[in-house]
Amino acid sequence: MRKMLMATLLLIWIVSPVAAANFGIGGFGGITIPVIQEDQSSGTTFGFKAKLKVMPGIVLEPNISFGKYGDAEFTFGTRPGSKVTSYGVDCLIGGGFGERAGLRMYGLLGAAAYSTSRDYDEDATKLGWSTGLGFEINFSPRLGLDLRGQVHVISSEGGGSKKSATITGGLNYYLGQ
């Protein structure tokens, strides 16, 4: 977990002087909705990302996010929701990179290490993937509002998986423009 964060920061440090015009930072927040999971309810998520333009129409986003599912209510009591921390990289396909003001849509594919924990019964780190759609409204070449919907699938033991959907919004700031 710490190694992934250090690798991301090292990548940002190495690439930023070389490609400052192709680099951005951002933050986001929103809701997370469990899909086919009765042991937790909707919760919140927030995180931070870097944006690195690889080529026209392709942007890599190293990111870290922190989420908390809501508690599940059962007839026999309440079960607390899981906490999820993820370290990953999303690849945005299409859209732009803050070159000019306007609206741009994109698709995304991602991979991450998801650390899930819940009091007394859950503590695991598993690999997973995500996909989604989003759009960014650039107010200027340096500042954009990013809105996206994403589906996350986290592998679990026994061949199953945990699935959730997130709806997030955030701001991106582009450096060196």
NORZIDA-V522202 format. One line per field, one symbol per residue. ss: DSSP state (A for helix, B for strand, O for the rest). phi: phi as a letter, one per 30 degrees, with the letter a starting at -180 (. if undefined). psi: psi as a letter, one per 40 degrees, with the letter a starting at -180 (. if undefined). A space follows every 10 residues. Layout:
# NORZIDA-V522202
ss->???
phi->???
psi->???
This chain:
# NORZIDA-V522202
ss->OAAAAAAAAA AAAAAAAAOA AABBBBBBBB BBBBBOOOOO BBBBBBBBBB BBBBBOOBBB BBBBBBBBBB OBBBOOBBBO OOBBBBBBBB BBBOOOOOOO OBBBBBBBBB BBBBBBBBOO OBBBBBBBBB BBBBBBBBOO OOBBBBBBBB BBBBBOAAAO BBBBBBBBBB BBBBBOO
phi->.ddddddddd eddddeddbe dcbbbabaal cbbdchbcca cebbbaabbc bbddaeibbc bdabbbbbdd dccbdckccd ddcbcbbabc cccjibbida dkcbcacbbb baccccbbei bbabbbdabb blbabbccda dcbbccbacb ccbcdbdiid acbacbbbba ccbccid
psi->dddddddddd ddddddddfd efiiiiiiia ihhihfheei aiaiiiaiii hhhdihehhh ghihihihii ihhideahhi iihhhihahi hhhaaafedi iahhiiiiii iihhhiiihe ehgihiiiii iaiiihhhdi eehihhhihi hhhhiiieea ihiiiihiia ihhhie.
